[in-house]
Amino acid sequence: MPNEPAVTINGIKNCDTMKKARAWLDAKGVAYAFHDYKTQGVDRAALEGWARQVGWEVLLNRAGTTFRKLSDADKTGLTEAKAIALMLAQPSMIKRPVLEMGGKPIVGFSPESYAIAFG
């Protein structure tokens, strides 16, 4: 569709980091689509694609409460397949935001990384 923005920001609506990223995009006048993977779910193919491009270790939010609440059995011996299964089951374990704009996704938010990405 021609009117769809070329930028998609994936994350969770009420996350503070998401709010900062969206405020940055809004302030710069960047049109974007927002995909809330807590309410809309996350597509396995998209998740696997991000993991292939940036590494599942970058994508998995180990600092979040959801990950910390996992049993030791779930937290140990992590592999890409196991991490993807955990992130599919509980999308809040995906580091936020995941910004897509054609090339390699940008995981997390910093004004510097966004400024570079948007020239």
SVG drawing of the C-alpha trace seen along z (x, -y; Angstrom):
<svg xmlns="http://www.w3.org/2000/svg" viewBox="-4 -18 29 45">
<polyline fill="none" stroke="black" stroke-width="0.4" points="0.0,0.0 1.5,-3.4 0.3,-5.2 1.9,-2.8 4.9,-4.2 8.3,-2.7 9.2,-2.6 7.6,-0.1 8.4,-0.3 7.6,2.9 7.2,3.1 4.8,2.6 2.7,-0.5 3.3,-1.4 7.1,-0.7 9.1,-3.8 11.8,-3.1 9.1,-2.8 7.6,-6.1 11.1,-7.8 11.6,-6.2 8.1,-7.2 8.6,-10.8 11.9,-11.0 10.3,-9.8 7.3,-12.2 9.7,-15.2 11.6,-14.4 8.4,-14.1 9.1,-10.5 5.9,-8.6 5.8,-5.1 3.5,-2.2 3.4,-0.9 3.1,2.9 2.3,3.7 3.5,7.3 2.0,7.7 -1.6,7.2 -1.1,8.1 1.5,11.0 4.7,11.4 5.2,13.3 7.6,16.3 9.1,15.5 9.7,11.8 11.3,12.8 13.5,15.4 14.5,12.8 15.5,10.3 17.4,12.9 19.3,13.8 20.2,10.2 21.1,9.0 21.5,12.2 19.0,13.7 21.2,12.6 20.6,9.0 16.9,9.6 16.3,11.4 15.5,8.9 17.3,10.6 17.0,7.5 13.2,7.5 10.9,8.9 9.4,11.5 12.8,13.1 13.9,12.8 10.7,14.6 11.5,17.7 12.5,20.9 16.2,21.6 15.6,24.5 14.2,22.1 17.0,19.6 19.9,22.0 21.2,23.6 19.6,21.0 19.9,21.7 18.4,19.6 15.5,22.1 14.8,22.0 15.1,18.2 12.7,17.7 10.2,20.1 10.3,18.1 9.9,14.8 7.0,16.1 5.3,17.4 6.0,14.1 6.6,11.2 7.5,8.9 10.9,10.8 11.8,9.2 14.0,6.2 12.2,2.9 11.8,1.3 12.6,3.2 12.7,0.5 12.4,1.8 13.1,-0.4 14.2,1.8 17.7,2.8 18.9,4.3 16.5,3.8 17.6,1.4 17.0,3.1 16.7,0.8 16.6,-3.0 19.2,-5.7 18.9,-9.1 22.4,-8.6 21.5,-5.3 18.2,-6.8 20.0,-10.0 22.5,-7.9 19.7,-5.7 17.7,-8.6 20.7,-10.7"/>
</svg>
